[in-house]
Amino acid sequence: MKQLLEHIVKALVDEPEKVEVHELEGESFIILELRVAPDDMGKVIGKQGRIARAIRTVVNAARTGDKRRVVVEIVQ
């Protein structure tokens, strides 16, 4: 999951070297904290959150065999 999120976001931003993803695991969920450069925040969120919603959908659809929910948090 972490590598998928990094790959998607690095393709969207102008400063891919500043993309950081931290993974926190729980019993029923996985939290992926995403950090990008301040100038790239708008590109990751998109108009009315459409890009962020699409990223979350793709990451959740990619969980194979794992019943835990994946939560993508975009952190400043």
N, CA, C and O atoms as a GROMACS GRO file, in nm:
protein
  304
    1MET      N    1   0.081  -0.120   0.000
    1MET     CA    2   0.000   0.000   0.000
    1MET      C    3   0.086   0.126   0.000
    1MET      O    4   0.061   0.221  -0.075
    2LYS      N    5   0.186   0.125   0.085
    2LYS     CA    6   0.273   0.242   0.099
    2LYS      C    7   0.342   0.274  -0.033
    2LYS      O    8   0.346   0.390  -0.074
    3GLN      N    9   0.395   0.172  -0.100
    3GLN     CA   10   0.465   0.194  -0.227
    3GLN      C   11   0.370   0.242  -0.336
    3GLN      O   12   0.406   0.327  -0.417
    4LEU      N   13   0.248   0.189  -0.337
    4LEU     CA   14   0.149   0.232  -0.435
    4LEU      C   15   0.116   0.380  -0.417
    4LEU      O   16   0.113   0.455  -0.514
    5LEU      N   17   0.092   0.420  -0.294
    5LEU     CA   18   0.060   0.560  -0.265
    5LEU      C   19   0.176   0.652  -0.305
    5LEU      O   20   0.154   0.756  -0.367
    6GLU      N   21   0.298   0.613  -0.270
    6GLU     CA   22   0.415   0.694  -0.308
    6GLU      C   23   0.425   0.708  -0.460
    6GLU      O   24   0.450   0.817  -0.511
    7HIS      N   25   0.405   0.599  -0.531
    7HIS     CA   26   0.416   0.599  -0.677
    7HIS      C   27   0.312   0.693  -0.740
    7HIS      O   28   0.344   0.771  -0.829
    8ILE      N   29   0.189   0.684  -0.694
    8ILE     CA   30   0.082   0.769  -0.748
    8ILE      C   31   0.110   0.916  -0.721
    8ILE      O   32   0.100   0.999  -0.812
    9VAL      N   33   0.146   0.948  -0.597
    9VAL     CA   34   0.164   1.089  -0.559
    9VAL      C   35   0.288   1.149  -0.625
    9VAL      O   36   0.286   1.265  -0.666
   10LYS      N   37   0.396   1.072  -0.636
   10LYS     CA   38   0.517   1.124  -0.699
   10LYS      C   39   0.493   1.160  -0.845
   10LYS      O   40   0.559   1.249  -0.898
   11ALA      N   41   0.399   1.092  -0.910
   11ALA     CA   42   0.366   1.124  -1.049
   11ALA      C   43   0.286   1.254  -1.060
   11ALA      O   44   0.283   1.315  -1.167
   12LEU      N   45   0.222   1.296  -0.952
   12LEU     CA   46   0.138   1.415  -0.955
   12LEU      C   47   0.210   1.544  -0.920
   12LEU      O   48   0.173   1.651  -0.970
   13VAL      N   49   0.310   1.537  -0.836
   13VAL     CA   50   0.370   1.658  -0.777
   13VAL      C   51   0.492   1.707  -0.855
   13VAL      O   52   0.549   1.635  -0.937
   14ASP      N   53   0.532   1.832  -0.827
   14ASP     CA   54   0.650   1.892  -0.888
   14ASP      C   55   0.778   1.855  -0.813
   14ASP      O   56   0.887   1.854  -0.871
   15GLU      N   57   0.766   1.826  -0.684
   15GLU     CA   58   0.882   1.793  -0.601
   15GLU      C   59   0.866   1.652  -0.542
   15GLU      O   60   0.834   1.637  -0.424
   16PRO      N   61   0.889   1.549  -0.625
   16PRO     CA   62   0.867   1.411  -0.578
   16PRO      C   63   0.963   1.368  -0.467
   16PRO      O   64   0.933   1.275  -0.392
   17GLU      N   65   1.077   1.434  -0.455
   17GLU     CA   66   1.172   1.396  -0.350
   17GLU      C   67   1.122   1.435  -0.211
   17GLU      O   68   1.174   1.385  -0.111
   18LYS      N   69   1.022   1.521  -0.202
   18LYS     CA   70   0.967   1.562  -0.074
   18LYS      C   71   0.843   1.482  -0.032
   18LYS      O   72   0.781   1.513   0.070
   19VAL      N   73   0.807   1.382  -0.110
   19VAL     CA   74   0.692   1.298  -0.075
   19VAL      C   75   0.734   1.199   0.033
   19VAL      O   76   0.832   1.126   0.018
   20GLU      N   77   0.659   1.197   0.143
   20GLU     CA   78   0.685   1.104   0.253
   20GLU      C   79   0.554   1.033   0.289
   20GLU      O   80   0.449   1.096   0.298
   21VAL      N   81   0.563   0.901   0.309
   21VAL     CA   82   0.447   0.823   0.352
   21VAL      C   83   0.487   0.743   0.474
   21VAL      O   84   0.585   0.668   0.471
   22HIS      N   85   0.410   0.759   0.583
   22HIS     CA   86   0.432   0.683   0.706
   22HIS      C   87   0.312   0.591   0.725
   22HIS      O   88   0.198   0.633   0.713
   23GLU      N   89   0.341   0.466   0.756
   23GLU     CA   90   0.235   0.366   0.769
   23GLU      C   91   0.218   0.328   0.916
   23GLU      O   92   0.314   0.292   0.984
   24LEU      N   93   0.094   0.336   0.964
   24LEU     CA   94   0.058   0.297   1.099
   24LEU      C   95  -0.047   0.186   1.088
   24LEU      O   96  -0.148   0.204   1.021
   25GLU      N   97  -0.023   0.072   1.153
   25GLU     CA   98  -0.115  -0.040   1.140
   25GLU      C   99  -0.190  -0.065   1.270
   25GLU      O  100  -0.132  -0.057   1.378
   26GLY      N  101  -0.318  -0.094   1.256
   26GLY     CA  102  -0.403  -0.132   1.368
   26GLY      C  103  -0.469  -0.265   1.336
   26GLY      O  104  -0.440  -0.326   1.233
   27GLU      N  105  -0.557  -0.310   1.425
   27GLU     CA  106  -0.623  -0.438   1.403
   27GLU      C  107  -0.720  -0.435   1.286
   27GLU      O  108  -0.727  -0.532   1.210
   28SER      N  109  -0.794  -0.326   1.271
   28SER     CA  110  -0.896  -0.321   1.167
   28SER      C  111  -0.871  -0.213   1.062
   28SER      O  112  -0.957  -0.186   0.978
   29PHE      N  113  -0.753  -0.150   1.067
   29PHE     CA  114  -0.726  -0.041   0.973
   29PHE      C  115  -0.575  -0.025   0.951
   29PHE      O  116  -0.493  -0.072   1.030
   30ILE      N  117  -0.542   0.042   0.843
   30ILE     CA  118  -0.406   0.086   0.814
   30ILE      C  119  -0.415   0.235   0.784
   30ILE      O  120  -0.493   0.276   0.698
   31ILE      N  121  -0.336   0.315   0.853
   31ILE     CA  122  -0.334   0.459   0.828
   31ILE      C  123  -0.207   0.492   0.752
   31ILE      O  124  -0.097   0.458   0.795
   32LEU      N  125  -0.223   0.559   0.638
   32LEU     CA  126  -0.110   0.607   0.560
   32LEU      C  127  -0.108   0.759   0.569
   32LEU      O  128  -0.198   0.826   0.518
   33GLU      N  129  -0.006   0.813   0.636
   33GLU     CA  130   0.008   0.958   0.649
   33GLU      C  131   0.094   1.008   0.533
   33GLU      O  132   0.208   0.965   0.516
   34LEU      N  133   0.039   1.097   0.454
   34LEU     CA  134   0.106   1.149   0.336
   34LEU      C  135   0.149   1.293   0.361
   34LEU      O  136   0.069   1.377   0.402
   35ARG      N  137   0.276   1.321   0.334
   35ARG     CA  138   0.330   1.456   0.344
   35ARG      C  139   0.392   1.493   0.209
   35ARG      O  140   0.466   1.414   0.150
   36VAL      N  141   0.360   1.614   0.163
   36VAL     CA  142   0.418   1.665   0.039
   36VAL      C  143   0.464   1.808   0.063
   36VAL      O  144   0.435   1.867   0.168
   37ALA      N  145   0.536   1.864  -0.033
   37ALA     CA  146   0.580   2.003  -0.023
   37ALA      C  147   0.457   2.094  -0.020
   37ALA      O  148   0.356   2.062  -0.083
   38PRO      N  149   0.464   2.205   0.052
   38PRO     CA  150   0.347   2.296   0.061
   38PRO      C  151   0.294   2.340  -0.075
   38PRO      O  152   0.173   2.356  -0.092
   39ASP      N  153   0.382   2.361  -0.171
   39ASP     CA  154   0.339   2.405  -0.304
   39ASP      C  155   0.264   2.295  -0.380
   39ASP      O  156   0.187   2.325  -0.471
   40ASP      N  157   0.285   2.170  -0.343
   40ASP     CA  158   0.220   2.057  -0.411
   40ASP      C  159   0.091   2.013  -0.343
   40ASP      O  160   0.023   1.923  -0.392
   41MET      N  161   0.056   2.074  -0.233
   41MET     CA  162  -0.063   2.031  -0.158
   41MET      C  163  -0.190   2.041  -0.244
   41MET      O  164  -0.274   1.951  -0.240
   42GLY      N  165  -0.203   2.146  -0.320
   42GLY     CA  166  -0.321   2.163  -0.406
   42GLY      C  167  -0.330   2.058  -0.514
   42GLY      O  168  -0.440   2.018  -0.552
   43LYS      N  169  -0.217   2.014  -0.564
   43LYS     CA  170  -0.217   1.912  -0.669
   43LYS      C  171  -0.261   1.777  -0.615
   43LYS      O  172  -0.322   1.698  -0.687
   44VAL      N  173  -0.231   1.750  -0.490
   44VAL     CA  174  -0.267   1.623  -0.430
   44VAL      C  175  -0.414   1.624  -0.387
   44VAL      O  176  -0.481   1.520  -0.394
   45ILE      N  177  -0.464   1.738  -0.342
   45ILE     CA  178  -0.603   1.746  -0.298
   45ILE      C  179  -0.697   1.765  -0.416
   45ILE      O  180  -0.800   1.698  -0.423
   46GLY      N  181  -0.663   1.852  -0.508
   46GLY     CA  182  -0.747   1.876  -0.626
   46GLY      C  183  -0.867   1.964  -0.593
   46GLY      O  184  -0.892   1.999  -0.478
   47LYS      N  185  -0.941   1.999  -0.697
   47LYS     CA  186  -1.060   2.083  -0.678
   47LYS      C  187  -1.165   2.004  -0.602
   47LYS      O  188  -1.202   1.893  -0.641
   48GLN      N  189  -1.212   2.062  -0.495
   48GLN     CA  190  -1.314   2.003  -0.408
   48GLN      C  191  -1.274   1.864  -0.358
   48GLN      O  192  -1.361   1.782  -0.327
   49GLY      N  193  -1.143   1.838  -0.352
   49GLY     CA  194  -1.095   1.711  -0.298
   49GLY      C  195  -1.108   1.592  -0.391
   49GLY      O  196  -1.100   1.478  -0.347
   50ARG      N  197  -1.127   1.618  -0.519
   50ARG     CA  198  -1.148   1.508  -0.614
   50ARG      C  199  -1.026   1.418  -0.631
   50ARG      O  200  -1.040   1.296  -0.636
   51ILE      N  201  -0.907   1.476  -0.639
   51ILE     CA  202  -0.785   1.396  -0.655
   51ILE      C  203  -0.761   1.312  -0.530
   51ILE      O  204  -0.729   1.193  -0.539
   52ALA      N  205  -0.776   1.374  -0.413
   52ALA     CA  206  -0.757   1.301  -0.286
   52ALA      C  207  -0.855   1.186  -0.276
   52ALA      O  208  -0.818   1.076  -0.234
   53ARG      N  209  -0.980   1.208  -0.315
   53ARG     CA  210  -1.081   1.102  -0.311
   53ARG      C  211  -1.046   0.989  -0.407
   53ARG      O  212  -1.065   0.872  -0.375
   54ALA      N  213  -0.996   1.024  -0.524
   54ALA     CA  214  -0.957   0.922  -0.622
   54ALA      C  215  -0.838   0.841  -0.573
   54ALA      O  216  -0.833   0.719  -0.593
   55ILE      N  217  -0.742   0.907  -0.510
   55ILE     CA  218  -0.626   0.836  -0.454
   55ILE      C  219  -0.672   0.738  -0.347
   55ILE      O  220  -0.628   0.623  -0.345
   56ARG      N  221  -0.761   0.783  -0.260
   56ARG     CA  222  -0.812   0.694  -0.154
   56ARG      C  223  -0.887   0.575  -0.213
   56ARG      O  224  -0.874   0.463  -0.162
   57THR      N  225  -0.963   0.597  -0.317
   57THR     CA  226  -1.037   0.488  -0.382
   57THR      C  227  -0.943   0.385  -0.441
   57THR      O  228  -0.964   0.265  -0.424
   58VAL      N  229  -0.839   0.429  -0.511
   58VAL     CA  230  -0.744   0.337  -0.573
   58VAL      C  231  -0.669   0.257  -0.468
   58VAL      O  232  -0.652   0.136  -0.483
   59VAL      N  233  -0.624   0.322  -0.363
   59VAL     CA  234  -0.549   0.254  -0.258
   59VAL      C  235  -0.638   0.150  -0.188
   59VAL      O  236  -0.591   0.040  -0.159
   60ASN      N  237  -0.763   0.184  -0.160
   60ASN     CA  238  -0.854   0.088  -0.098
   60ASN      C  239  -0.886  -0.028  -0.191
   60ASN      O  240  -0.900  -0.141  -0.145
   61ALA      N  241  -0.898  -0.002  -0.320
   61ALA     CA  242  -0.928  -0.108  -0.416
   61ALA      C  243  -0.809  -0.204  -0.433
   61ALA      O  244  -0.828  -0.319  -0.472
   62ALA      N  245  -0.689  -0.158  -0.404
   62ALA     CA  246  -0.569  -0.239  -0.425
   62ALA      C  247  -0.540  -0.334  -0.310
   62ALA      O  248  -0.450  -0.417  -0.322
   63ARG      N  249  -0.611  -0.324  -0.200
   63ARG     CA  250  -0.584  -0.413  -0.087
   63ARG      C  251  -0.637  -0.553  -0.119
   63ARG      O  252  -0.758  -0.577  -0.120
   64THR      N  253  -0.546  -0.642  -0.145
   64THR     CA  254  -0.583  -0.778  -0.185
   64THR      C  255  -0.569  -0.871  -0.065
   64THR      O  256  -0.462  -0.882  -0.006
   65GLY      N  257  -0.676  -0.938  -0.031
   65GLY     CA  258  -0.672  -1.036   0.076
   65GLY      C  259  -0.667  -0.979   0.216
   65GLY      O  260  -0.673  -1.054   0.313
   66ASP      N  261  -0.656  -0.849   0.228
   66ASP     CA  262  -0.648  -0.785   0.359
   66ASP      C  263  -0.782  -0.717   0.386
   66ASP      O  264  -0.824  -0.630   0.310
   67LYS      N  265  -0.849  -0.755   0.491
   67LYS     CA  266  -0.982  -0.701   0.522
   67LYS      C  267  -0.977  -0.567   0.594
   67LYS      O  268  -1.080  -0.502   0.614
   68ARG      N  269  -0.857  -0.525   0.633
   68ARG     CA  270  -0.844  -0.398   0.704
   68ARG      C  271  -0.871  -0.280   0.612
   68ARG      O  272  -0.835  -0.283   0.494
   69ARG      N  273  -0.934  -0.178   0.665
   69ARG     CA  274  -0.963  -0.056   0.591
   69ARG      C  275  -0.837   0.028   0.583
   69ARG      O  276  -0.760   0.036   0.679
   70VAL      N  277  -0.815   0.092   0.468
   70VAL     CA  278  -0.699   0.179   0.450
   70VAL      C  279  -0.746   0.324   0.454
   70VAL      O  280  -0.838   0.363   0.382
   71VAL      N  281  -0.684   0.403   0.540
   71VAL     CA  282  -0.716   0.544   0.556
   71VAL      C  283  -0.596   0.625   0.510
   71VAL      O  284  -0.486   0.608   0.562
   72VAL      N  285  -0.616   0.713   0.413
   72VAL     CA  286  -0.508   0.800   0.365
   72VAL      C  287  -0.532   0.939   0.424
   72VAL      O  288  -0.634   1.002   0.396
   73GLU      N  289  -0.438   0.985   0.505
   73GLU     CA  290  -0.446   1.118   0.564
   73GLU      C  291  -0.339   1.207   0.501
   73GLU      O  292  -0.221   1.171   0.497
   74ILE      N  293  -0.381   1.322   0.452
   74ILE     CA  294  -0.287   1.418   0.395
   74ILE      C  295  -0.253   1.518   0.505
   74ILE      O  296  -0.339   1.593   0.551
   75VAL      N  297  -0.126   1.518   0.546
   75VAL     CA  298  -0.081   1.595   0.661
   75VAL      C  299   0.008   1.710   0.613
   75VAL      O  300   0.087   1.694   0.521
   76GLN      N  301  -0.007   1.826   0.676
   76GLN     CA  302   0.077   1.941   0.641
   76GLN      C  303   0.204   1.940   0.721
   76GLN      O  304   0.287   2.029   0.705
   0.00000   0.00000   0.00000
